[in-house]
Amino acid sequence: MIDTVNILRDVAALGGNKSLADVRAALAKRDHGARKAQHRQRYTIQIWDRVSPIEGVPAEHYLARPDVPPDGEIYLIYRDGQLLFFQPHDPEAPGLKGMQNAMSVAQRHVERLAEADADVEITREVVEELLSS
């Protein structure tokens, strides 16, 4: 979620003199949903079989980690083909219980990542626009 007040503070800290109306107008020019969808395409999800090596590292290495429960699904999230997350338990739930619905958990995880990516990109653009006008 993009915070208009934080953008206004950033602009002021960098010497700009703009109003919240200016920030809102600059934000209105951008399609957050489309940006999020673009960033979403950069991510891929894989449910790990607990046997295959991950990027050349044997499965035993990962299975020996203390946060890997003995059962349940494990998902991997890649961005632009690079491993970003090895997730052996539900990041939305307390404890280290194995997941039985890893794909749906991973999809929500990726949605949050794509939204954060879009927020950062749009915020930077808006700050730059407001400082240059």
C-alpha positions as CSV (number, residue, x, y, z in Angstrom):
1,M,0.0,0.0,0.0
2,I,1.4,3.3,-1.1
3,D,1.4,5.9,1.7
4,T,0.9,9.4,0.3
5,V,2.1,11.1,3.5
6,N,5.4,9.2,3.3
7,I,5.8,10.3,-0.3
8,L,5.2,13.9,0.7
9,R,7.8,13.6,3.5
10,D,10.3,12.1,1.1
11,V,9.8,14.9,-1.4
12,A,10.1,17.5,1.4
13,A,13.3,15.9,2.7
14,L,14.8,16.2,-0.7
15,G,13.9,19.9,-1.0
16,G,10.6,19.7,-2.8
17,N,7.6,21.8,-1.9
18,K,4.5,19.9,-2.9
19,S,1.1,19.2,-1.4
20,L,-0.9,16.0,-0.8
21,A,-3.0,16.9,-3.8
22,D,0.1,16.9,-5.9
23,V,1.1,13.5,-4.6
24,R,-2.4,12.1,-5.2
25,A,-2.5,13.6,-8.8
26,A,0.9,12.0,-9.6
27,L,-0.3,8.6,-8.2
28,A,-3.5,8.8,-10.2
29,K,-1.5,8.8,-13.4
30,R,-0.2,5.3,-12.6
31,D,-2.0,2.0,-12.9
32,H,-1.1,0.1,-9.7
33,G,-2.9,-3.0,-10.7
34,A,-1.1,-3.2,-14.1
35,R,2.2,-2.7,-12.4
36,K,1.5,-5.4,-9.9
37,A,0.6,-7.8,-12.7
38,Q,3.8,-7.0,-14.5
39,H,5.9,-7.7,-11.4
40,R,3.8,-10.9,-10.7
41,Q,5.0,-12.3,-14.1
42,R,8.6,-12.1,-12.8
43,Y,7.9,-14.8,-10.1
44,T,7.5,-18.5,-10.4
45,I,6.5,-21.0,-7.8
46,Q,7.6,-24.6,-7.5
47,I,6.5,-27.2,-5.0
48,W,9.6,-29.0,-4.0
49,D,9.6,-32.8,-4.0
50,R,12.0,-33.1,-1.0
51,V,14.4,-35.2,-3.2
52,S,15.7,-33.0,-6.0
53,P,18.7,-30.8,-5.5
54,I,18.0,-27.1,-5.4
55,E,20.5,-25.1,-7.5
56,G,23.0,-27.9,-7.2
57,V,22.7,-28.2,-3.4
58,P,21.7,-31.7,-2.3
59,A,18.2,-32.2,-0.8
60,E,19.8,-33.5,2.4
61,H,21.3,-30.1,3.1
62,Y,17.8,-28.5,3.1
63,L,16.1,-31.3,5.0
64,A,18.7,-31.0,7.8
65,R,17.6,-27.4,8.5
66,P,15.9,-27.0,11.9
67,D,13.0,-25.1,10.4
68,V,12.0,-28.0,8.0
69,P,9.2,-30.1,9.5
70,P,9.3,-33.8,8.8
71,D,6.1,-33.7,6.7
72,G,4.2,-31.3,4.6
73,E,4.9,-29.4,1.4
74,I,7.7,-27.0,0.8
75,Y,7.6,-24.2,-1.8
76,L,10.3,-22.3,-3.7
77,I,9.8,-18.8,-5.1
78,Y,12.0,-17.6,-8.0
79,R,12.2,-14.1,-9.3
80,D,13.6,-13.7,-12.8
81,G,14.9,-17.3,-12.5
82,Q,16.8,-16.7,-9.2
83,L,15.8,-18.5,-6.0
84,L,14.4,-16.0,-3.6
85,F,12.5,-18.1,-1.0
86,F,12.8,-21.7,0.3
87,Q,9.7,-21.9,2.4
88,P,9.2,-25.0,4.5
89,H,6.3,-23.8,6.7
90,D,3.5,-21.3,6.4
91,P,4.9,-17.8,6.8
92,E,1.4,-16.6,7.8
93,A,1.0,-19.1,10.7
94,P,2.8,-19.4,14.0
95,G,5.2,-22.3,14.5
96,L,6.9,-24.6,12.1
97,K,4.1,-26.9,11.0
98,G,4.2,-28.6,7.7
99,M,2.0,-27.1,4.9
100,Q,-0.7,-29.1,3.1
101,N,-1.7,-26.2,0.9
102,A,1.6,-24.8,-0.1
103,M,0.6,-23.6,-3.6
104,S,-2.2,-21.4,-2.3
105,V,0.1,-20.1,0.5
106,A,2.9,-19.4,-2.1
107,Q,0.5,-17.6,-4.4
108,R,-0.5,-15.2,-1.6
109,H,3.2,-14.8,-0.8
110,V,3.9,-13.9,-4.4
111,E,1.0,-11.5,-4.6
112,R,2.4,-9.6,-1.6
113,L,5.9,-9.5,-3.2
114,A,4.5,-8.2,-6.5
115,E,2.5,-5.6,-4.7
116,A,5.6,-4.4,-2.7
117,D,7.6,-4.3,-5.9
118,A,4.9,-2.2,-7.6
119,D,4.7,0.1,-4.6
120,V,8.5,0.8,-4.6
121,E,8.6,1.4,-8.3
122,I,5.6,3.8,-8.3
123,T,6.8,5.6,-5.2
124,R,10.2,6.2,-6.8
125,E,8.6,7.5,-10.0
126,V,6.2,9.8,-8.1
127,V,9.0,11.3,-6.0
128,E,11.1,11.9,-9.1
129,E,8.2,13.5,-10.9
130,L,7.4,15.8,-8.0
131,L,11.0,16.8,-7.6
132,S,11.4,17.6,-11.3
133,S,8.3,19.7,-11.6
